[in-house]
Amino acid sequence: MPKMKTNRAAAKRFKRTAKGGFKSGNSFTSHRFHGKTKKQRRQLRGLSMLDKTNVKRFKKMLPAK
């Protein structure tokens, strides 16, 4: 059977963590900050973890090395 190909679009947006989860940047961070509170802007700076309901799908897209 051939090797699974990595989904390159997903590889650019998500990184696998040591425990097998996935982290990614947040959406809503490129422009139009005047409608957001300071708290929202501050919390959008960091990375966020992918929801556990999507992990199975992303493991197929990003096979382990």
C-alpha positions in Angstrom: 0.0 0.0 0.0 1.4 3.5 -0.8 2.2 6.0 1.9 -0.4 8.5 3.0 0.3 12.0 1.6 0.3 14.9 4.0 -2.3 17.5 3.3 -0.1 20.5 2.7 -2.8 23.1 3.5 -3.3 21.6 6.9 0.5 21.2 7.5 0.9 25.0 7.1 -1.8 25.9 9.6 -1.6 23.2 12.3 1.2 21.8 14.4 1.1 18.5 16.3 1.8 18.6 20.1 3.8 16.1 22.0 0.7 14.4 23.4 -1.0 14.1 20.0 -3.2 17.2 20.0 -3.1 20.0 17.5 -2.5 23.7 17.9 -3.2 26.5 15.5 -3.4 30.3 15.3 -6.7 32.0 15.9 -9.1 33.4 13.3 -10.4 37.0 13.4 -6.9 38.5 13.9 -6.1 40.2 10.6 -8.2 43.5 10.7 -11.2 45.3 12.1 -10.0 45.3 15.7 -12.1 48.4 16.6 -15.1 46.2 17.1 -13.3 43.9 19.6 -12.6 44.5 23.2 -9.1 44.7 24.6 -9.6 41.4 26.3 -10.6 39.7 23.0 -7.6 41.1 21.2 -5.2 40.0 24.0 -6.6 36.5 24.0 -6.4 36.2 20.2 -2.6 36.7 20.3 -1.7 33.2 21.4 -2.3 29.8 19.9 -5.3 27.7 20.6 -5.8 24.0 20.7 -8.0 22.2 18.2 -11.2 20.8 19.6 -11.0 17.1 20.4 -13.9 16.3 18.1 -11.7 17.2 15.1 -8.5 15.4 16.2 -9.3 12.1 14.4 -9.8 13.9 11.1 -6.6 15.9 11.4 -4.5 12.8 12.3 -5.4 11.5 8.8 -4.5 14.7 7.2 -1.2 15.0 9.1 0.2 11.5 9.5 3.0 11.0 12.1 6.6 11.2 10.9 
